[in-house]
Amino acid sequence: MSDQEKHDVLVIGTGIIGVMSALYLQSQGRSVTLLERGEIARGASSGNAGILAFPEIIPIPAPGLMKKAPRWLFDPLGPLSVPPSYALQVAPWLWRFWRASSESAFRHGLKTQISMMKLSAAEMDVIRAMPELSGFITNTGTLDLYDSEVSFNAAAADWAEKEKAGFVFNRVGRDEIEELQPGLAPQFQHAMFTPGGLQVSEPYEFTKAIAKLVIARGGKLIEGEAQRLEPRSDEARVTLTGGKTLDAAKVVVASGAWSKNLGASLGENLPLETERGYNTTLPDQAFNLTRQLYFNDHAFVVTPLSTGIRVGGAVELGGLSLPPNYRRSEALLGKAAKFLPGLTTEGGKQWMGFRPSMPDCLPVIGASKASPAIIYAFGHGHLGLTQSAATGKLVSDLVAGRDTSISIDPFRAGRFG
Ligand SMILES: Cc1cc2nc3c(=O)[nH]c(=O)nc-3n(C[C@H](O)[C@H](O)[C@H](O)COP(=O)(O)OP(=O)(O)OC[C@H]3O[C@@H](n4cnc5c(N)ncnc54)[C@H](O)[C@@H]3O)c2cc1C
């Protein structure tokens, strides 16, 4: 059975990448249909930490990381874990991740992230200026905390790169830390404060508001699960579970961690994995939190949201089917209680989300090998919210056949051969 109507641009997925792409496409005069198999905005984009982390230009695969990783792996509730039953499946991805941590790959990743983050900040300013969305973005400033002077000094090279890239921050000692966030444990004597640090007030509400805006501007929403993609002369066909087909002049694949299967239906073997992340959202009264706090030595963050206080992070390379291990959320909460001694840890809501991640921690943005009518936009890992507006802009340029303002060559789907 075929949907008689031919769609102009069909966007598969209503996470932040899908809805932001749809918004940009509409602003360029395209007519957009969103295809979603579940509830709008209920993927990774619903439960993330809400941070617009533009200064996070340092690639995760970095020289020296492989020295730390085995130590983390021995702690099953530490910042990085691989469930034994998934170890074999994730091994090829880990091998590519290790290759991406060479000095030259790191430098390439850094240069790429700098240009992507500059575009991300500029485009998020465009979003922030929209009356329907401006209320969701707040400037709370970011406090990056270190357990000791040794770990603070170990991060000096990263901060030097951020300074070189034009980000503004200043070193703060215990008195200023106490002023910026009263009630932190006394071990925190060394921190960096980024006064321009932005966040969204609630990532799910933000994503839903963009979807609502797209629909209010004439966008359509179809419920259904894309199962297969197929190029057809100068357009593309999407076959849904159940057999129905949808034809569109352009198809944007923004299906987050689930995009791999759609690429496979086109014959592309994409090394997309998921870095599962965990958090707990506590009631607002749990702590008088003034701003985003990064606990750098423990790879987790605490963010004040309009719906409560979110404590989360961690990476679990466990694929899409294993059940969540909420002991990881509890472990993070236990640490947060130690670092914020007055934190009330009762009454929280636990969550696990699937970060869509490529081994070099760069997204995939660009036309598929199979057809210029099928455009990929996924794999943003830890930075999907941050890079969503830039991705929307790049997708809209690609759909229009225009040159992009930054090189998207580093985002090619085929970069791993
Ligand atoms: C714990 C945690 C904290 C994070 N914190 C931050 C942060 O502070 N800042 C930041 O920038 N990023 C953060 N991230 C990362 C960010 O959440 C993701 O990169 C981003 O949400 C990915 O968005 P997406 O639209 O690609 O995917 P998703 O939000 O997962 O959306 C994909 C959508 O596609 C739909 N879909 C999938 N397959 C199909 C199909 N076949 N047919 C139809 N629909 C389909 C899904 O139902 C879903 O709605 C965090 C992630 C986690 C897990």
The ligand as a MOL file (V3000), in Angstrom:
LIG
                    3D

  0  0  0     0  0            999 V3000
M  V30 BEGIN CTAB
M  V30 COUNTS 53 58 0 0 0
M  V30 BEGIN ATOM
M  V30 1 C 22.5400 10.8780 30.0450 0
M  V30 2 C 22.6960 11.7550 28.8240 0
M  V30 3 C 23.0310 13.0990 28.9920 0
M  V30 4 C 23.2120 13.9170 27.8840 0
M  V30 5 N 23.4730 15.2570 28.0650 0
M  V30 6 C 23.6200 16.0730 26.9920 0
M  V30 7 C 23.8240 17.4710 27.1740 0
M  V30 8 O 23.8130 17.9680 28.2920 0
M  V30 9 N 24.0280 18.2380 26.0690 0
M  V30 10 C 24.0220 17.6980 24.8040 0
M  V30 11 O 24.2550 18.4420 23.8440 0
M  V30 12 N 23.7600 16.3940 24.6070 0
M  V30 13 C 23.5620 15.5660 25.6620 0
M  V30 14 N 23.3130 14.2330 25.4760 0
M  V30 15 C 23.2810 13.7030 24.1040 0
M  V30 16 C 21.9690 13.9980 23.4000 0
M  V30 17 O 20.8930 13.6720 24.2520 0
M  V30 18 C 21.8720 13.2010 22.0960 0
M  V30 19 O 23.0280 13.3780 21.3120 0
M  V30 20 C 20.6790 13.6640 21.2820 0
M  V30 21 O 19.5130 13.6570 22.0680 0
M  V30 22 C 20.4620 12.7770 20.0470 0
M  V30 23 O 19.3160 13.2660 19.3930 0
M  V30 24 P 18.6990 12.4960 18.1690 0
M  V30 25 O 17.5880 13.3250 17.6570 0
M  V30 26 O 19.7800 12.1130 17.2270 0
M  V30 27 O 18.1610 11.1090 18.7820 0
M  V30 28 P 16.8900 10.7740 19.6740 0
M  V30 29 O 16.5440 11.8590 20.5980 0
M  V30 30 O 17.1270 9.4320 20.2800 0
M  V30 31 O 15.6950 10.6950 18.6220 0
M  V30 32 C 15.5880 9.6750 17.6640 0
M  V30 33 C 14.1030 9.5370 17.3300 0
M  V30 34 O 13.9580 8.6870 16.1970 0
M  V30 35 C 12.8610 7.8160 16.4030 0
M  V30 36 N 13.0900 6.6370 15.5600 0
M  V30 37 C 14.1270 5.7860 15.6250 0
M  V30 38 N 14.0390 4.8460 14.6710 0
M  V30 39 C 12.9350 5.1430 13.9590 0
M  V30 40 C 12.3110 4.5300 12.8310 0
M  V30 41 N 12.8530 3.4510 12.2610 0
M  V30 42 N 11.1670 5.0850 12.3470 0
M  V30 43 C 10.6190 6.1900 12.9330 0
M  V30 44 N 11.1670 6.8040 14.0180 0
M  V30 45 C 12.3110 6.2780 14.5130 0
M  V30 46 C 12.9270 7.5230 17.9070 0
M  V30 47 O 11.6780 7.0370 18.3710 0
M  V30 48 C 13.2930 8.8920 18.4480 0
M  V30 49 O 12.1380 9.6780 18.7020 0
M  V30 50 C 23.0910 13.3840 26.5700 0
M  V30 51 C 22.7110 12.0450 26.4040 0
M  V30 52 C 22.4990 11.2340 27.5120 0
M  V30 53 C 22.0580 9.8200 27.3120 0
M  V30 END ATOM
M  V30 BEGIN BOND
M  V30 1 1 1 2
M  V30 2 1 2 3
M  V30 3 2 2 52
M  V30 4 2 3 4
M  V30 5 1 4 5
M  V30 6 1 4 50
M  V30 7 2 5 6
M  V30 8 1 6 7
M  V30 9 1 6 13
M  V30 10 2 7 8
M  V30 11 1 7 9
M  V30 12 1 9 10
M  V30 13 2 10 11
M  V30 14 1 10 12
M  V30 15 2 12 13
M  V30 16 1 13 14
M  V30 17 1 14 15
M  V30 18 1 14 50
M  V30 19 1 15 16
M  V30 20 1 16 17
M  V30 21 1 16 18
M  V30 22 1 18 19
M  V30 23 1 18 20
M  V30 24 1 20 21
M  V30 25 1 20 22
M  V30 26 1 22 23
M  V30 27 1 23 24
M  V30 28 2 24 25
M  V30 29 1 24 26
M  V30 30 1 24 27
M  V30 31 1 27 28
M  V30 32 2 28 29
M  V30 33 1 28 30
M  V30 34 1 28 31
M  V30 35 1 31 32
M  V30 36 1 32 33
M  V30 37 1 33 34
M  V30 38 1 33 48
M  V30 39 1 34 35
M  V30 40 1 35 36
M  V30 41 1 35 46
M  V30 42 1 36 37
M  V30 43 1 36 45
M  V30 44 2 37 38
M  V30 45 1 38 39
M  V30 46 1 39 40
M  V30 47 2 39 45
M  V30 48 1 40 41
M  V30 49 2 40 42
M  V30 50 1 42 43
M  V30 51 2 43 44
M  V30 52 1 44 45
M  V30 53 1 46 47
M  V30 54 1 46 48
M  V30 55 1 48 49
M  V30 56 2 50 51
M  V30 57 1 51 52
M  V30 58 1 52 53
M  V30 END BOND
M  V30 END CTAB
M  END
